[in-house]
Amino acid sequence: MTGWDEADLVGPEGEDWRVPSAELAARQHRLGELLAEAGISGAFIQHPVDLYYYAGGRQNASMYIPSQAAEEQRSILFVRRSLQRALFEGGGSDAPHEVVAFPRSAELVDTLRKRGVDTAPGLQYGEIPATFAQRFAKIFVELGTCPDVTGIIHGQREVKSAWEIEQMDAAADVQLRMFEAVEAVGGEGITELELVAAAEAVSRSEGFGGSVQMRRFPLQCDRGVIVTGRAGGIPSFFDSAIGGTGAHPLAGMGSGFHRIKPNEPVLVDLVHAHRGYIVDMTRMFVAGSLSELWQQRLEDMVAVKDSVVDVLDRGETCEAAWDEAYALAVELGYQDNLMGMKPDQSRFLGHSVGLQLDESPVVASGFDRPLPIGGAMAIEPKAVYEEGSIGSEDTWIRDEEGMRPVTAGGAWPWLTEW
């Protein structure tokens, strides 16, 4: 007896929040095609986010997905724990992959050989710890050298399916209510952390899982970055325009104990994830009114945002979007304040989002390719000064007709006054 059954694993009001089996099958099939194009026999998936993407859950497991060149093979999920839950989350009897207990390390190669695998699978060298990767490369050495499949998987996940976009649209609906909560409780004398708490209460009640998944080490992000006045000019370890004081040195980014003062800019940058899928949005608030100078800075950042969107909408490269928007920002006088202050400036104006906050491509130098159709990107030009920060951000999807905002767009003003 396990003491539980699958009926316990439900979303709100008993909803089935599993990834549809057809979605998992399509993802596994597409990876198989990409592996075949790269001349790689298969992939051994071990990163938790990618296990959710391909297998429907993030149990303690590893997944073998074969190249489409190996038509007789089937994907296999090797599970340490929990086997029963992994089978259910993968679709139960409709799961497109086999779900088995993880064999002893010495038996793993023979287990794969019995299923027709005779060459070493690729590993996620860019995602998993080096010692972990080395361990499995050694296990598979009798099959050959394990290639790196990190880039192939990242590239596949850049293009969101219709189902994934539905999850992001649902996340955006919740995020609007988070901003409504900030508007309701904010005002002079309220601390940044009190505002974050109000937003997070909404997010958690709607099913947020408690952590924002990051790709880049050290894999940390505070999803509620609300900074007021001079706190908005304090940098942190995090590679973004806005640092903030954080609550204490170990949590040294985001919101802290600064209280809102009259007529100071309050930057509210909130993330919500629905069933794992992230949306990111920033708006400005003020207790009283902003000076003409701050209002002009906000208008200028919106103009820089429009420049990025226009370039991506035309199907030009992310690097071209950076070049054009950065040139506009310099022309407007923000060379020393765009996305931070020297020496702590970030060199991007937008980052792709999905199951992770920092996906590719990025609006930055070096990304000489367009945002793909189906790509999702948070576009966030911000200006930072000692006395505060200001800017805008929405999450966008590029579809066949161009760029469309997933988050509020014009439905929430750039500036809200308390």
N, C-alpha and C positions, 0 to 999 in steps of 0.2 A: 504493500500500500504506500502510495506517495503522500497521501494527506491532501492532495489537491488534484484538480482535473482542468482540462482545457477551458471549461466554462468560466473559470476564474480569470482568464487572460482576455479581458475585454476593455474597450474604451468607454467613454461616457455613454450612459443609457444603454449599456450592453452592445455598443457598436463593435464591429469587427475591424480592428485597426491594423490588421496584418497587411503586408504588401501583397497585392494580388498575385496568384501563381503565374498568370500569363505575363505579368510584368517581369517577374524573376526569370521566366523562361526566355523572354526576349533579350534580357540583359546578358544572360549566359550565352545565348546564341551569338549575340553581337560581339562579345569578347572573343568567342571562338573564331569568328571571322577575322577580327583584328589580329589575333595570334597567327592565323594562317597566312595573312598578308605579310607578317613580320618573319615568317619562317620559324616560329616557335611552337613546340609541340603541345604545350599546355601551361597553365599558371597555377601556382599554389598560393592561394589567397589566405593571408593571416591577419591583416589589419582589421580591427573591429568595425570601422565604418564601412569598409568594403565587404565584410561578411554580411552586414545588414543589407547592403546594396544588392549583392548577388544571391544570398541565402535567406534573407528575410528576417534575420535576427543576429544578435551579437553574443552568442554563447561562446564558451571557451572551446574554440574549434579552429580547424583549418579546412579550406575547400580547394579541391582540385577541379579545374575547369579545362576541358580538352580543347585543342584547336579543332576547327571545323574540318581540317584535313583528316582527322581521325573520326570518321563518321560513326564507327561502331562503339565509340566510348561515350560514357555518360558522366555528367558532373557528379562529384561525390563530396559530401560534407562529413569530415571526420570530427567527432565530438567527444571532448573530455567530460564536459558537463554544461548544460543538462540535456541529455539525449532526447528525452520525452518532449521537452520544451522546444528544442531545435526542430524536431519533426513537425510539431504543430505550427510553429512560426513560419516554416517553409512551405506550408500548404497542406500538411497532413498527407492523405492519400493522393492529393493532387500536386504534391511537390514535384517540380521538374527535375529534381536531383535525388540521388540516393543519400540516405542519412544513416551513418553507421558509427559505432563506437571507435574512438581513436585507438589504433593498435599500438603495441610497444614500438619504440623507435626502431629497433632492430628488424621489425616485421613490416615497416611502412613500405619499403621499396617492393618487397614481395607482394604485398597487398595491391599495389598499383600495377605491378607486372601481370598479375592474374586478370586485371581488367584491360590489358592491352597496352600499358604504358611502357615504352622501352627507351625513352630519352628523358633527360633531366627537365623538370618543369621550371618555368621562370619564377623568381621570387621578387618581393616588393622591397628591394634594397633601399629605396628612397623613403620608405614609410615605417619600417620595423627596426628595432634596435640592432646594432651591428652584431652583437653576440648571438642574438636570436637567429639572424640571417645566416651567420657562419655555421651555427649548429645544424641547420637544415641543409645548407650547401654541402656539409660534410656527410650528412645522411644520404643525400642523393648522388654523391660523387661517383658511385659505381654506374650511374646512368649518364654521367657526363657533367659538364659545367652548367650551372643554373644561370640563365640570362636574367637581366633586369626587366621586369614588366611594369615598373612604376609609371612610366610615361604613357604606356598604352592604356592603362586603367584610368589615369587622370584625363587623358584625351577623350575616352568614351564618356566619362561622367560630365564632361563639359556640356554635352547636348542633353537637355532635359526632355523627358517624354511628356505626353499630355497629362498622364497621371501625376507626375512629379510637379508639373506646373499647377495642377489643381491643389496640391498640398501647399504650395507657396501662396496661392491666392487665399486659401483658408487661413494661413499664418498672417497674412496682411490684414484680414478682417479682425483678428484678435489684436494685432498691433495697434490698430486705430483705437480700440478700447483701452489699451495701455496708455496712449497719449491722452485720452479723455480722463483717465485717472490722475495723471500728472496735472492736467489743467484744474481738476477738481480740488486737489489738496495743496497745490502750490501757492506761494506768496511770500512776502517778506518774512524773514525769520525762520523759514523752514530749511532744514538741512538737505544736502544733496542725497544722503542716504535715506532720508524719509521719503523723498520723491521716488527713488529707486524702489523702495519697499512697496509703494502704492502700485507702481507699474508691474512689479514682479508678482504681486498678489493676483492680478488679472491673468498674467501669463501662466503661472503655476496652476491656477484653477481651470485653465483650458487645456492642460495636459503637457506643458513644457516639462521635459525630462530632467532638467536640473543642471545641464552643462552645455556649453557651446563647443562643438567639435572644431579643432584646429588642425591644420596640416603641418604648419611650420613649428619646429621646436622653439620655445619650451611648451607649446601646446596649451597656453593659458590665455584666457580672455574673460573680462568682466562684461557680461552682455548688457548691463545697464550703466552707461557712461554719462552721468549727468554732472556737469561742472558749472559753477557759478563764479563770475568775476575772475579774480586773479588765479583761482584754481585751474581755470581753463588754459592758462599759459604755462603750466608746469608739465615738463616732459616726463615720460616713464620709459621702462624697458620695452614697451610694446611699440611695434613699428606702425604707428598711425599718427595722424595729425594731433589728436587729443590724447594727453596722458592723464592728468588729474592726480590728486594726492593719494587716492585709495584710502582704505580704512586704517592700514598700518603697513610697515615696510614689506612684509611678506605678501601683502595684497596691495602692492604699490602702484596700482593704476585704477582709474575710474573714480567713483564717487567717494567722498569723505565727509568730514564734519563741518565743512564750510556752510554758513547760512546765507540765504539769499538776501541781498541788500537792494535798496531801491535803485532802479534805473541801470542795473548791471546786466550784461548779457548772460543768459542761462542756456547753455547748449545741452540739449536732450537727445542722446544717441541711444536708441533702443533696438535690441535684437529679440526676435521671437522665432521659435522653431516649432513647426507643427508636424508631428510624426517624423521628426528629424530634419525637416526642410526649413532652411533659414531665410528670413527676410530681415533687412537692415534699413533703418530710417532715422533721420535726424531733423529736428525742428528747433527753432529758437523761441525762448520765452523771456519775459521780463516783468518784474514787479514795478509797475509804473510805465515808463516809456524809454525807448532807446534814443540816444543822441542822433543827430543827423549823420555824424561820422560813422557810427555803428550801422545805421540803416543803409548807408551807401556801401559799406563793406559787404553787407548781406546781399544787396542787389548785385554787386560785382561777382560774388561767389555763385549766385544763380545764373549769371551770364556765362561764367566759366563752365558750369554744369551743362547749360544749353549747348555750348560748343562741343563738349564731349559727346552728348547725345546725338547731335547732328552728324558728326563724323561717323559714329558707329551706325547710325540709321542709314547712311549712304553705303554701308558695307565696306568701308575702308578699315585699315588696320588699327589695332589698339595703340600701337606706337604713334600712328598718325594722329589719333585722338589726343594723345598726350602732347605731342608737339604743337598742335594747333591751340589746344586749351592752355598749355603752359605759356605759349607766346602771348596769348590774350592776357593772362594773369600778370605777366611781366609788364606788358603795355599799360595795364591798369595800376601798376605800382606795387605788386605783391611778391616780388622776387625773393625778398628776405622773410616773408611771412606765410607763404603758401604751404599748407600742410605741415606747419610747425615753424619754429624760429631756429636760425643757425645756432649751433651746429646740429640740431636735432630735427631737421626737416625730413619728412618722408617723401619719396620720389614716385608717387603714384596718385592717380585721381579716381580710380575705381578698381574694385576687386570682384571677381566672380564669386558667387555663393551657390550653395546647394546643401548637401549634407555637412559640409564644412564651410567655415566663414571665409577662408582664404584660398579659394579655388582659383584655377586658371581659366582663361587668360586674365591679364591685369592691364589697366590703362597706364602704361609705363614704357620707357625705352626698352627695346629688346623684344617686345611682343609684336613681331612683324607679321601678324595675321589678324583677321577680323574676329569679332565676337561671333561665334557660329550661330546659325539659326537654331533656336532652342537654348541658346546660352542665357544665363541669368547673371546680372551684374549690379552691384551696389555702386552708384556713382556719387562721390562725396567730396567735392572741393570745399576746403575750409581754410580760414585765415586765423593765425594765432599771434597774439601780442601778450606782453607782460600783464596787461590789465584784463585779458580775457580772450575768448575765441568765438568765432562765428562761422556759420556755414549751412549747407543743406545736404540732404542725402535721401535718395529713394532707390529701391530695388527695381530693376528693369528687366524685361524679357525681350529678346530679339526674335520676332516671328517673321513669317513670309511678307508681312506688310511693313516691317520695320520695328522700331523700338516702342514698347509700351510700358508704362509704369505699373508695377505690381502693387507697390505700396501706395500711399495716399495720393501722390501726384498733386494735383490742384485741389484735392478734397480736404486738405488740411493746410491752413495758411503757413507761410514761412515764419511768421512771427505771431505769437500769442501773448497778449498782455493780461496780467493778473490785476 
